[in-house]
Every structure is written in structure tokens, then in C-alpha cells.
């Protein structure tokens, strides 16, 4: 008889169980089984994001089964892949910062949308990464200023809802503008959520969702974040013009285009958590969700999670606890901290991502928590298989990891302070290099007390 997995093998197995629960292809296929479109209608397919290829394959499978004609479409993803159907084009684009391929993909979206007729049906599939992958500025904003805005917002550590509220203001396809371009064709929008709360307006910057934020709202948000006066000239002028009523607002609720749009979230972080918990229970483990969602600063979350697991271990409780959500890493330098400012300005693979920073903070807590911590292991990882600008999904943690980093010549305390978790974790062999998963529903932390 095969013995049940434990340690890293167990954590990786539970991560895979979470991914299986949010596999995009079957989710989309099921959602389109009863598509409200006449068999004689032409159907167009638009798929954007890290899960775009798998979502598109699910859509094509469902549409062919129902004998619908796929007139054309476009799939935009961060990795190359074959088109899901002969009439559908593909584009490889850039994430997390937009670049020339993003701008080219945005043009392709516009060209394809212009071919949609009023009596056609459109399937729009959106997943995490869409904001950057089809990023292109509105008419009076420069591409250079748009990219600078992305960097400023990421460095400020804003939560994703606020970040996307700002970004979509300046994006050609954000804030419902794609729905306007496709109208009056009927659009069926399926979303794989990578944002807390699963609000459709926040997913991919809401290409087919009305924008509740006014220009004055955005100016107030930027002012509170200390960013308003740092905006590039074209961005400031665009925002000011909208506040003065010189240019139009973003499409709002009540715009006639949205009468032709139906929207549904088909996959989420909660579904992934349920998959991990079910996988743990199948293996005979007691399993439960963490008391709080992952939110706020990554390092603080790492501290809190490790302390919660230590308390469980000290009480003799065994089993699995799973947390989900999305943390942030604030890169702004304190006054006079030139070294950290340079680090913030030049993030590389050595910097790491939010899951790696969370893992590093958890390792520090476990290292000083005594005998109880020796029975604890955890995995912090992004469900897309890539954490920050690195080739790792996240990292494994146990009570001995902090010392292993020291033994390997790394300085984990400095790495944590300077947000450079990748190199320290890599030196100790702690990184989880899973590769692209084809889905994206934020992050998971899986903790096990054995």
C-alpha cells in the first residue's frame, strides 16, 4: 500500500487539488452549455488573461457541440499557444507591465471588434492579467505615461480594487469600453476572478462592466495615496479634462451598451480553497479555512499565519488550514532610505513576489517558536504558477528554513527588510517552481500541522 504524502509532497498535492477545482476549460464549457444564442447567429470569441487559452478551448468545445458558427475572435495570453479554432487569432502579450506587445494586442482587439455585426453574439472570457495584456492608453494619454502609472501604482502597494479603478480610467478597453465597442451585439461575459470579493468591475479592469468611479473619485484616491501630483502630464490633463466636463466620463450604469451584456463569475479563489480542503479530507486530514482572508501587507500576513499554526501545534491540533486572497508589498522607501529606494526602483528576479515575501516572514516566526514549530510546514503560492517577476509560484516553509538560508550564505533578515526574498529562498532550495498553471484566482497559503 502506498503511504500518504507528507511535507512538501503533501502541500504540492493540495495545491494541485485547488487548481483542479478552478480548471478553466470545464468551467467555461459548463457555463456555455445553455448559451442564449440562436444556432444561426454568428458567434465571436474574445479571451484575455492568464487563463485565456484554456477558457477559449472550453468555449470552442461548447460552441461546436451546440453547432454554433465561430465567425472569428482573438485570444490574448502571456504565453504562446495554438489557436483554439481556425477563425480565432492569438497574440502573446506582456504582464505585469504593459509593453509593445500589449499595445499591439489592444489594436488587434479593436480590429476584431470592428467586424462584429449588430445581430451577432459575442463570448468574452476574462481572467487575471487582462489589464496589462490588452493595455493601451486612451487617445490623449501616451504609452510611456501609462506604463509609468502601472509602476507607480504597484510600488504604492494599493489593493487591487483601487489599483484597477485608477488604471481603467486611462485604458482603451477598461471601464466598460469594450462593451460599448461591441454593442449592440449581445455579449456573454464569463469571468475567472483574481480579485477579492469577485467584483466584475475589478476583474481585468472591467472591459464589459460600467464604471462606478468618477474622475473626481479617482483624483481623491490618488491624492490620498500621495500620487496625484506625481502623475505624468498626459494623465493629469486627461483626469482634469474629465473633471471639468471637457471630455466624456467613462461609461456608467445606464449606458445603453450594458443592456446587451450578461456577466457571470465562473471561478474564484473560494472555489480553489474548497478544492484544497476537499483534497485534504480525502487524505484523511482535518481541514478548515483560515479565519481571515489574505489581505494587506504580505509580511504581516506571513507573521499572522505562522503564529496561528504555532498556536494550533502547541495545543496538539493536527490537520490542514488553508487561506486565500491577495496581499500587497509596499515598495515606497522611508525618508532617507536610499538603499530601499534603489531596490524599489529596480525589481528583478532577486526581488521576489508577495507569496515569497509572505513565506520569508513566516519562516522567521517558525524559527523562533520552539519545538511546536517543528511539526509545521506551509506553502504560499500564486494559483497562476508565477509569483511576481520570477519563475517560481511561491515557496515552501518549515521551522528549519531560516537557518538553512543562513547556512547557504544568505541574509534572510536583510532580504525581508529589502523585499528581496527570491534569492534568499532560492539559496535554501525553498522555491516552488510549478510552471504556468493555465488559471489564476489569486493566492493560496496551505498550512499543515503533522
Helices and strands as residue ranges (DSSP letters): H 7-21, H 24-31, E 42-48, H 52-65, E 69-77, E 88-92, H 100-113, E 121-126, H 130-133, H 143-156, H 160-169, H 177-182, E 186-192, G 196-198, G 203-205, H 215-224, G 228-230, H 233-243, G 256-260, E 261-267, H 269-282, E 287-289, H 298-314, E 319-325, H 338-345, H 354-367, G 371-375, E 376-382, E 394-398, H 401-407, H 412-417, H 421-427, E 431-432, E 443-449
